[in-house]
């Protein structure tokens, strides 16, 4: 039976159209962007839009044209990106839009290739980004600030930055109302997840953020994802993997159904296995969302890219969404890319009927149903859904028998002929291959420099308690030395150092000798380091190097988080314990090699490098060598499988943190290949510098080129009517 209420809602939806203050698209200056209960309306037409997230700082400007072109070839209409506050405003009022941070250049490249753009300003973004909201750490020190709340200091700086970005886009003519490509913007991000934590300060903040954004008069609609109470005219949208099943829909009948994040895989953390999401599963849920009146779907990520430098949030690996349709290196990943391309083409063949037709929905069996769209001119399109996970289903639809595969949707362009089935893959499978290019295993080409262990007398910061890590380093370094001196009594014959910490790694040194390490994990932040140590009869220097592997990226009251050491003691026996938690400590931010920037070519000679000598335990050692770029254009990666934990630089550019020694539950490193963009390389004489925290072996590093090999396509009954 046709669900009569669905028809009533549809009449209400199509009757209401909202003008959001001007707009435009690729076509002409002054075209108005509006929306109604069915879709965005761009250049005077309803639009069914496929979008993909590509984040400009997670690749290089040299990669952008190819990434955008491959996205367009894959059937996308829109490129979506976050805007990264901490990159653009590293200090209050000081802005940086150069190089990989050149947002304007990125948007103009999207426009040059004839696509639309969606700009998610936030400025909270999460995105598994350092201080994940993308907030600059200086915000932490603003007096009285409470992030993402009805808090005047926070709202002041949030509005400043949002206005800065909007005005920058306007000055370059990039909004659709100016003939530019931007047709959609986002303010805030998944705030509903934490709104209740702020109690009476939450809802007013939502209303303020919406009013502030709309008041900037961009000429295009604004969205808030995962925000059921998004105030008019801001559109509430869905994030997740199954929005066709989970999304309750727009909070007003005149708003379209938008999916801002369809997760093509998932981010990976050190110690965690990769999440593999099939092309068939993505296609099923995209099609179901469209069948239920969805008209804008964004793939998060379409290209994940690389978390260069220290940009990844807590425990997140350097490679980001490598299982996306375009992998970390920008290579096409099949069958995901091709299967979705075929889906987009099939949907576009029906788009006029889907956007203009009258919908109905009815059952075809216990786990089967149909979604039908019929237009006044006689056009008809249908989606036949089989929700049975394990069995085929034979159904009758309009007196025609159809065989539906398990957990699949068949698309009927004319309500008679199947042009696509989400479970049938008709594209080749690609296999990524690596070829070792070069990197000699000879010790002759390497030099090493052992960093200093900081003792109490070396420190300039003193405190009678354990300081919080982030507030002390101000995110200028991952590293913070905690150190103290003491004299034990003669009865402390079997001492054990006991340290408790909340983040994320601790390396212990006793009288400059390495004593041991411990670390937490993405899911269990707190950890304990406990090591038997040797003490002198006189004064002993205890130094603990606390290490953050990215700052937190989500949750309420981030400005109040505590990381770093929380307890320290030396246990002599069951009854005798020295507790140093409230004791006189000395602190130093960062390592000497960091301070001297010895990873940069001009500064490399600021320390005395020596011949490499590998021992079983040589923590805090810098290594350097030179290498030539591989011939050709294939992407380049360093295989760091022989290393432990640290960071790598090529020609002064950090290619990210590595943590090869942190194995997954299956006993494998989470990541061994680390992307070196061609733009970072010279033809010859490239400087590679590694900071190794524990005991990695640089002699086994290799330089690799990355390519893909396509296998023959699967047989399939999918066909498109061109």
N, C-alpha and C positions, 0 to 999 in steps of 0.2 A: 504494500500500500504506500502511496506517496505520502510523505510526512507533510501534512497541510501547513504546519507551523513554519516549516522551512521556506515554503512559498511566500507566506506572509512576511517573514523577515526579509526575503529577497526583494519584495516590492518596496519595503521601507528603505532597504539599503540603496537600491539604485535610484531612489527618488531624492536622496540627499547627497548633495555635492558641496564640498567645502573648498573655498578659495583661501589659500594660505599666504596671500600677500605678494603675488607675483611669482614667476618661476621661469623655466625655460629648459632647453635641452640642447641638442647638437644642431638643431635646425636654424633657429633665427633669434635675433635679439628681441626681447619683450614678450616671448611666448609665456603664457601663464601656467605654472605648475599647480595643479589642484589635486584633490583626491575625492573619491566617493566610497561607498560601501563595497565597491568591487576592486578598485585598484588605484594606483597613482595615475594621474592624467597629465601627460607630458606632450607638449606641442599639440594640444587640443585633442589628444587621443588617449584612451585607456591603454595602459601598458602592462603586459605580463613580462616580468623582468627576472632574469637569472643573473646573479651577482656572485662575485668571488673575492675573498679577502686576500690581498697582497700588501704586506707591510713594508713601506719604503726603507726603513732603517735595517731591516733584516735581509737586505740584499744590497746591491750597489747600483748607482745610476747607470752603469754600463749594462747591467742585467735587465733594467726596467723595460726597455722596448721589447725584448724577446719574451719576457714573462707576460706582458700585456697582450702581445700578439698571439701567444699560445692560448691565453685565456679567451680571446676573441674567437680564435679558430675552434675552441671547444664549445662555442655557443653561448658565451656570456655576453650580457648587455651592459653590465655595471662592474666596476672595480671598487671595492670597499676597503677603507683603511682606517685604523685608529690614528689619532694625533698624539704624539708622545711628549708630554709636558716637560719631563725631566731632561730630555734632550734639547728642547728648544729654549728653555729658560733655566740654564744651570745656576744662575744667580739672579736675584730679583731685579727685573728690568733689563737684564742682559740676555739678548736673544741670539740664537744660532740656527740658521736655516741653510747651512752649507753642506756640500758633499752628500753623504747618505741621508742627511736631515733635510734635504731640499724638497720640501712638501710641494711648493709651487711647480717645480720642474716635473715632479711625479704626476701631479694633476694635469699638467699641460701635455704630458706624454699620453695620458689616458684620452684626453681630448683629441690629440693628433691622430689617434688610431680609431676615432669615431665611436668611443664608448662613453657611457655615463659614469659618474662617480658618486659615491656615498662617503661622506666624511664624518667619522665618529669622534667628535671632539672630546666628549666625556665631561671634564678632563680625567675622571676616573676611568681607567680602561681595563685593569687587571691584566689580561693577556699574558699571564705568566712572565711579566716584565718586572725588573728590579724595582723594589718598593712598589709592587705590582700595579698599583694604581697609576703608575707613570708620574707620581708626584715627585717633584724635586725635594731633596732631603732638607733644604733650607726651610721648607714649610713647617717642618717639625719644631723649629725654634721660634716661631711666631708666638708671642705671648697670648695665652688663653685660647689657643686654637683647638678645635675639635673637628676633625675631618668629616665631611659629608653629613653635616648636621645643620640645623638652624642656628648657626654660629657666625657672628658677624665677621671675625677675622678670616675664617675660611671662605665665606661667601665673597668677601672683598677680593681675595686673590684668585678665586675660581672665576669670578666675573671678569677680572682683568685679563686673564689668559684666554678665556673663551672669546672675549671681545677682540683681543689681539689677533686670534686666528681668523675670526669672521672678517675683520677689516682687511687682513692680508688677502683673503680670498676675493673680497670685493675689489680691492685695489688692482688685482690682476684680471678682473672681469670673469671670474671662474664660476659664479653662480649661474644657474640656468636662466634666471631673469635677465642676465647680462649677455646671454648667448654662450655661456660656459657649460661645462659638463656636469656640475654638481646638482643633483636632483633631490638629494635627501641628506639630512644631517642628524646626528644623535647627540643628545645631552644626557649626562649621567650614564650608568651602566649597571644593570642587575641590582639596583638598589633595594628592590623588594626583599632580597635575600637577608638584608641586615636592618631593614627599616624599623622593625619592632624593637631592636636593641636601643634605639634612640628615643623610644617612648614618645612623649609629646613634641620632641624636637624633630621627629622624622617627617610626618605629613606636611608640616609647613615648609620644610626644606624642599620637598618634591614640588610643591606648588610654586615656590620661589624660583627654582631652577627652570621650570617650564616657562614661567612668565618672563624670566630674564632672557632665555634663549629666543623665544618668539619676538620679544621686544627688539632684538638685534636686526630684525627685518631682512632676513637672508633671501626671502622670496621663494623658499622651498620648504616643504614640511620638515618637522622635527619628529624624531621617535625617541621613546624610552623603552628599552628592552626589559623584559621581566618586571613590568611595572603596571599592575592591574589598575592602579588609580592614576595613571598618567592623565593630567588635566587637559581638557580641550584647549587648543586643537592638536596637542601632541598625541601621536599615535603610539599605543602600547603594542609591543611586538614580542615574539617568542624566541628563546634560545634553547638549544638542546639537539638531541638526535632524532626525536620522534614527535615533532610538533604537530603533525597530522593527527596524532592520537592524544597529545597532552594539552595542546593550546585550547584555552577556553574561548578564544576569539577576541576581537576588538571590544573595548569597553563602551563603545557607542556605535549605533547602527550606520553612521556615516563614515566610519573609518575602515580602511582596507585591512585584510589579514596579511601580516608581514612576518617573515621568519628571518631574523637578522644573523643568526648563527646556526647553521646546520653543520655539525661537527663531522668532518670527513674522516677523522681518526680521533686522536687525543694527544695531548702533550705527554711527554715522557720525562720521568725523573730518574736521577741517578739511583741505581738499585732497583729500578722498576722495569718490567717487560714492556715492549711496544704494544700499543693497542691497534689491532688490525680490524678495520671495518670494510666490509666487502662493497664492491660497486653495486651489487644487486640490492643490498640493504639500503644504501643511500637512495638508489633509484626508487625503491618501493615507497619510502617515506616522503620523498619529494613529490611523487605522483599523488599520493594520498592527500598531501597538503593542498595541492592544486585542485584535486577533486572536491575538497571541502571549501572551495572559494579562495584559496591562497593565490596571491598574485605577485609576490616578491619573495624570492628565496636566495639567501646568501650562503655560499659555502665557506665555512670557517675550518681550516684554511683552504684556499685554492692553491696557494704556494706559501709554505710556512717559512722557509728560509733559515737563517742562522742568528743565534743570539751572540753577536760579537761582543768582545770585551767582557764587562761585568754586567751586562744588561739582563741576563736571565734571573728570574726570581728564585726563591729558596729551593734548592735541590734540583731545579729544572736543567736538563742537559742543554748543550750548545745547539744541537740540531733541533729545529722546531717543526712539528707536524710534517715529518719526513714522509709520511704515508699519504699525503695530500695528492690530488691529481697531478700537480707539478711538485717533484720532490725537492729536497733541500737545495739541490744544485740547479733547479729550474728545468730538469729533464722530465719529459712526459712519462707518466706512470700509468701503464696499461695493466688491466683493462679499465681502470677507474676513469681515466680521462676520456677514453673513447666511448664507453658505455653511457656516460653522462652526456657527451656530445650528441649521441643518437637520441637520447631522451629529450634533450632540448629541442632538437629538430622536429621530433614527433609532436611535442607539445605546441610548438610554434605553428605547425600545420593546422592546429585546432584553435589557435588563440582567439580569433575573431568570434567564434562560437562560444568559447569559454567566457569571454569578457562581455558579450552582449546577450547570450542566451539565457533562458529560464532554467534554473536547476531543479532537479528532483533527486530523491534518494530512496531506494527501496531494497528489501531483502531478496536474495536469490537462493538462500539456503541458510543452514545453521550458522555457517561462518563465511558466507558469501553475500555480497551486496553490489548494487550498481549505483553509480552517480552519473546522471544524464543531464546534458545541457542542450536545449532546443531553442533555436532562433526563429524569429518570425518569418524569415525567408525560406525556412525549411531545412536549414543546416542543423546537423545533429552531431554531437560528440558524446562518447560514453567512456567510463572507467569501470571495468569489471574487476572486483576485488575478491581474492581468495585469502582469508586470514588463517586458514589451516596451515600450520607450520610444517606438517609432515606428509600431506597427501594431496594428490591432484583432485580437482573437483570438476565434474561435468555439469554445466548449468544451461538453462534455456533462457535466452534473451531475445525478445522480439521474434519468437518462433525460429530462432537459429540456435544450434547447439555449439557451445564453446567449451574447450578443455582448458582449465586454468591450472597452472603450475602451483606448487605449494608456495605460500607466502609471496604472492605476486599480484600485480595489477596489469591487466591488458588494456591498452588504449585503442579505442575504436574511433577513427576520425569521422566516419559517416554513420556510426551506430551499427555498422555491419561488418566491416573489415578491420582486423587487428593490424595496426602498423607498428606496435611496439609492445613487448612484455618485459616487465622489470626484471624478471628472473632469467631471461634469455640474453646471454652476452654474445655479441656479434663483432667482437674486436679482438685483436691479438693481445697476448700477454707479454709484458716486457720483463726482462731480467736485468738488473743493474750489475755491471761488471767493473772490476777494478784492475788496472794494470800498473804494476810497480815500475815507476819511471827511473828513479835514481835515489840515492842517499847512501853513501859509503858507510860500511860498518867499521871503518878504520878509526881508531882513536886519534889519529894524527890530524883529522879535520875538525876535531872538537876542542873547545876550551871550557874550563869550569871556574866558577867563583862561588865560594861558600859564604853565605850571608851570615851576619852577626847574630848571636844569641844575646838578647837584651837582658841585662841584670838590673837589680833595683837601683844601684848607684848610677846607671846610665840614663835613668828616666827623668823627665822634666815634670810629669804629671804625678802628683801624689794624692792619696786618699786613704781614709781610715776604714773604708768599706769596699766591697766589690762593685765597680761601676758597670752600668749597662753598656753593652758593646756598641750598639748603633749610635747612641747619643754621644759616645766618646770619639768614634771614628768619623762621624758625620758622613758616612759612606764614601770617604776619600780612599779607603782601602778595605780589602776583605779582612785584614790582619790587625789584631790588637794584642800586644804583649801585656800580660799580667805578671808581676814579679815581686818577690819579697825575699828578705834575708832573715835567718834565725840561727840560733845555736841550740842544739838538742842537749839533753843531759845524757849521762853515760849509760843509762838504762835502755835507751832507744836502740836496741841491737838489731831488730828486724823491721825496719820502718816500711810502711806502705803509704804511698801517696794516693789520696782519695779526692777526686775532683768531680763536682757535678756541674753540668752546663746545660744551657738551652740554646746553644747554637754557634755553629753546627758541627764544628770539629775542634778538638783540642790536642795539641802536641806538647808534651811535657819534657823539660830539660832540668837536670839537677847538676849544678856546678858545670854548666855548659855542655853536659853530656846528655844525649838523647835518651829519654827514659821510656817513652811509649806514646801511643795515640789512641784516641777513641772518637766516635762520631755518632750523630743521630741519623734520622731518616726523614723523608718528606712527611710520613704519617706519624712518626714518634719523634718529636723534636728534642725532648730531654734525654740526656745520656749521662753515663758515669765512666770516668777514667780511673782505673785502679791498678797501680803498678808497684811492685817491690822495688825499692830504691836503695842506693848506698849513700850514707851521709858521712861527712867529715866530723872530726871531734870539735872543730872550731865552727866558724861561720859558714853557712851553706846558702847558696843562691838557688832559689826555686823560680823557674820561669815557665809560664804557661802561655803558649801562643794560641789564642782563640781565633777561629777562622769562620767567617760567614761565607756560605755558598749562595749568594743572592739574598736579598731582603724579602720579608713576607709580602704576599701579594693579594690578600683578601681578608675579609672579616671586619667587624666594627672596631672602632677605637685603636686604629693602627698606631696613632701617635703615642699610645701608652704601652706599647709592647715592651717586654723585657727579654733581651737576648744576652748571651755570654755566660760567664761563670756565676753560679749561685751559691756554691759551697766549696771550701777547700780545707783539707785537714791532713795531717800525717798521723797514722795510727802506729804506735810503737808496740803495743800489745792490747789485750782485751780491755785493760783498765786505764792505760795511759794514752791519751790522744791530744795532739796539738791542733786546736781549731783556729784556722786563719781567716775565717769568713769576715770577721770584724777585726782587721789587723791593718797595719800600715803597708799599703801596696804602692808600687810604682807602675806607671803605664807608658807605653809608647805605641803610637799609631803607625802601622805599616812596617815594611822591611827596608833595609838600607838600599838594596838594589832598586826598589820601587822609587824611593826618594831621589836617587841619582838617575833614574830613568835609563838604566843600562840596556834596556831593550831597544833604545833608539840609536841609530848609527852614530850620530855626533857624540853621544854620551857613553857609548860602549867602553871607551878607553878611560872612563873615570874611575875604574877599579882595576886591580891587577888580576888578570886572568892567568890560570895556570894549566899545565897539561892535565888531561882528564885522568882521574884515578877512581875506578869504581870499587866500592866496598859493599858489604852487606847492608850497611846502614849509614846513609849520608844525607840526612834531611836538610832542607833549606839550601839547596844547591842550584845555582844558575848554570845553564849550559848554552853555548852558542856555536854556530857553524854558518857556513855560506853554501848556497846551492844555486844552480841555474834552473830557470823555468822549463818545464817540459815543452817539447815542440808540439804545436797544434793548438786547437781551440777547446779541447775537451776540458771540463771542470777539473780542478786540482784539489786533492785532499791529502793531509798528513795522516799516516797510520801511526797512532801513538800507543799501540797495544802493549808495548814494552814499558810504558811509563806508569807512574802511580797516580799522583794528584798534583795539580798546579794550574798554570796558565801558559799560553803560547803566543808569541808575537812574530810576525813576519814583516820586515822592514818598518818596524815601529807600530804596526797595526795589530791590535790584539784579535786573534781569531777565536778567543773565548777560553773559558775554564775547561780543563779536562779532569776526569776522575775515573780513570780506567780501573783502579783497584777496588772500586765499589761494585761488587758483582750482584747480579739479579738472583732471584731464588733458584734459577736454573744453573747458576754458577758462571754466567757470562757477563762481561762488561756491558753496561748500558750503551756505551758509544766508544768506538775506537777510531773512526774516521772524522777528521776535523777539516771543514771546508776552508780553503784558501782561495778567495776570489781572484780571478785573473787580473782584476784591476789593482790588486795589492802587489803584483809581481813586476819585476824588471826581467829583461831577457837573461841577464847573468848577474852574479854577485848578490843574490838575495840574502839578507841577514835573518837567520832563524834564532830566536832566543826562547829558552824554556825555563820556567821557574818550577822546580820539582820539590815538593814539600816532604816527600818520604824517601823512597829508594828506587825510583825508576831507572831504566837503562836506556840512554839515548842512542847507543850504538845500534840498536835494533829498529830504530825509526825508519820508515820508508815514505817516499813521496809517490803518490798515486794519481793517475788520471782516471776519471769516472766516465762511463758510457753506458748505454742501454742496448740490449739485444732483444729484438722482437721475435717471438715464437709465432707459428702459424695461427691464424684466427680460429676461434671456436666456430663450429657450425651452428647456425641459428636460423629461426624463421622470421626474425625481425626484418622488416623492409620499410623503407620510407617512400612515400609518394612525392616525387619532386615535380 
